[in-house]
């Protein structure tokens, strides 16, 4: 019996809301726990950019209901933005950082872009956690794992400062 391959990412459909793999959510919670000098942490204050509530958080800014780019973020945030709109979300995290809010963004590594240079690489209050390849995002329509995402990814911590 032939085993079917996992579905591939559909760039033709322009799906932008693949769900975060649990292992990456856990890495984000571990980073935030260390940041807060806690042994562990079970949820974020807010998932600022979600379509489904698959990330443990106290609040959700859901696509179509609340625009996370327009709202005030909470003290400790998670953000897995649409990868083709990362610049706007990175800029917002930078702005929220200046208000004292800490955020972790799961974004593709695109160090050649202006937003990486302007807001991430030379920001003394940012920490980058480089990720190995091999993560499988979850299709929001079927809730099944997709094939391995081939681009490099990072968890970027914007440490809140006032």
C-alpha positions in Angstrom: 0.0 0.0 0.0 1.5 3.3 -1.1 1.7 6.1 1.6 0.6 9.5 0.3 2.9 12.4 0.8 1.8 15.2 3.1 0.2 18.1 1.3 2.5 20.9 0.0 2.2 24.6 0.7 -0.2 26.2 -1.8 1.2 29.4 -3.0 -1.4 29.5 -5.8 -4.2 29.6 -3.3 -2.5 32.4 -1.4 -3.2 30.8 2.0 -1.5 33.0 4.6 -2.8 31.5 7.8 -1.1 28.2 8.3 -1.3 27.3 12.0 1.9 27.2 14.1 3.3 23.8 14.9 3.0 23.0 18.7 6.8 22.5 19.0 7.4 26.1 18.0 4.7 27.4 20.4 6.5 25.5 23.2 9.8 27.1 22.2 8.2 30.5 22.3 6.8 29.8 25.8 10.2 28.6 27.0 11.9 31.8 25.7 9.3 33.9 27.4 9.5 32.0 30.7 13.3 32.6 30.7 12.7 36.3 29.9 10.3 36.5 32.9 12.6 34.5 35.2 10.0 31.7 35.5 10.5 28.0 35.4 7.7 27.5 32.9 4.8 29.4 31.3 1.6 27.9 30.0 0.3 30.7 27.8 0.9 34.1 26.3 -1.0 37.2 27.2 -2.1 37.6 23.6 -1.9 36.0 20.2 -1.9 39.2 18.2 -2.3 37.7 14.7 -4.4 34.5 14.5 -7.1 32.9 12.4 -7.7 30.0 14.8 -7.0 29.8 18.5 -4.3 27.1 18.4 -1.8 29.1 20.5 -2.5 29.2 24.2 -3.2 32.8 25.1 -5.5 34.9 27.4 -6.5 37.1 24.4 -6.8 36.7 20.7 -6.8 39.3 17.9 -8.5 37.2 15.3 -8.3 37.9 11.6 -11.6 39.3 10.4 -12.7 40.3 13.9 -9.8 42.4 15.3 -6.9 44.0 13.5 -3.8 43.3 15.6 -2.0 46.0 13.7 -4.4 48.6 15.1 -4.9 47.3 18.6 -2.7 47.9 21.7 -0.8 44.7 22.4 -0.6 43.2 25.9 2.6 42.8 28.0 3.7 39.4 26.5 2.6 38.5 23.0 2.9 35.8 20.3 2.8 36.6 16.6 3.0 34.3 13.6 2.1 36.8 10.9 1.4 36.1 7.2 4.9 35.7 5.9 4.2 38.0 2.9 3.2 40.8 5.4 6.0 40.4 7.9 7.2 44.0 7.6 4.0 45.5 9.0 4.0 43.1 12.0 7.7 43.6 12.7 7.2 47.4 12.6 4.2 47.0 15.0 6.3 44.8 17.4 9.0 47.5 17.3 6.5 50.1 18.2 4.9 48.0 21.0 8.4 47.3 22.3 8.9 51.1 22.9 5.7 50.9 25.1 7.2 48.2 27.2 5.4 45.2 25.6 7.4 42.1 24.8 6.6 40.0 21.8 7.9 36.9 20.1 7.5 36.7 16.3 7.8 33.6 14.2 9.1 34.9 10.9 11.1 33.8 7.9 14.8 34.7 7.9 15.1 37.4 5.3 18.1 39.3 6.5 18.5 41.0 3.1 15.3 43.0 3.7 15.1 46.5 5.0 12.8 45.6 7.9 15.4 43.0 9.2 18.0 45.8 9.1 15.8 48.6 10.4 14.1 46.8 13.3 15.8 43.5 14.1 19.5 43.0 13.4 20.8 46.2 15.0 18.2 46.5 17.7 19.9 46.0 21.1 16.6 44.8 22.7 16.0 42.1 20.2 17.2 38.5 20.5 17.1 36.1 17.6 16.6 32.4 18.0 17.6 30.7 14.8 15.5 27.6 14.0 16.6 24.4 12.2 14.6 23.5 9.0 12.1 20.7 9.2 8.9 22.2 10.7 5.5 21.3 9.5 2.8 24.0 9.7 -0.9 23.0 10.0 -3.5 23.6 7.3 -6.3 25.7 8.9 -8.9 24.1 6.7 -8.0 20.4 7.3 -6.1 20.8 10.6 -3.5 18.3 9.1 0.2 18.8 9.0 1.6 20.1 5.8 4.9 19.0 4.3 8.2 20.3 5.7 8.5 24.1 5.3 11.7 24.7 3.4 12.6 28.3 4.2 14.7 29.3 7.2 12.8 30.5 10.2 13.5 32.4 13.4 11.8 33.3 16.6 12.5 36.9 17.2 12.1 38.3 20.7 11.3 42.0 20.9 12.1 42.8 24.6 9.8 45.6 25.9 11.6 48.7 27.0 10.4 52.1 28.2 
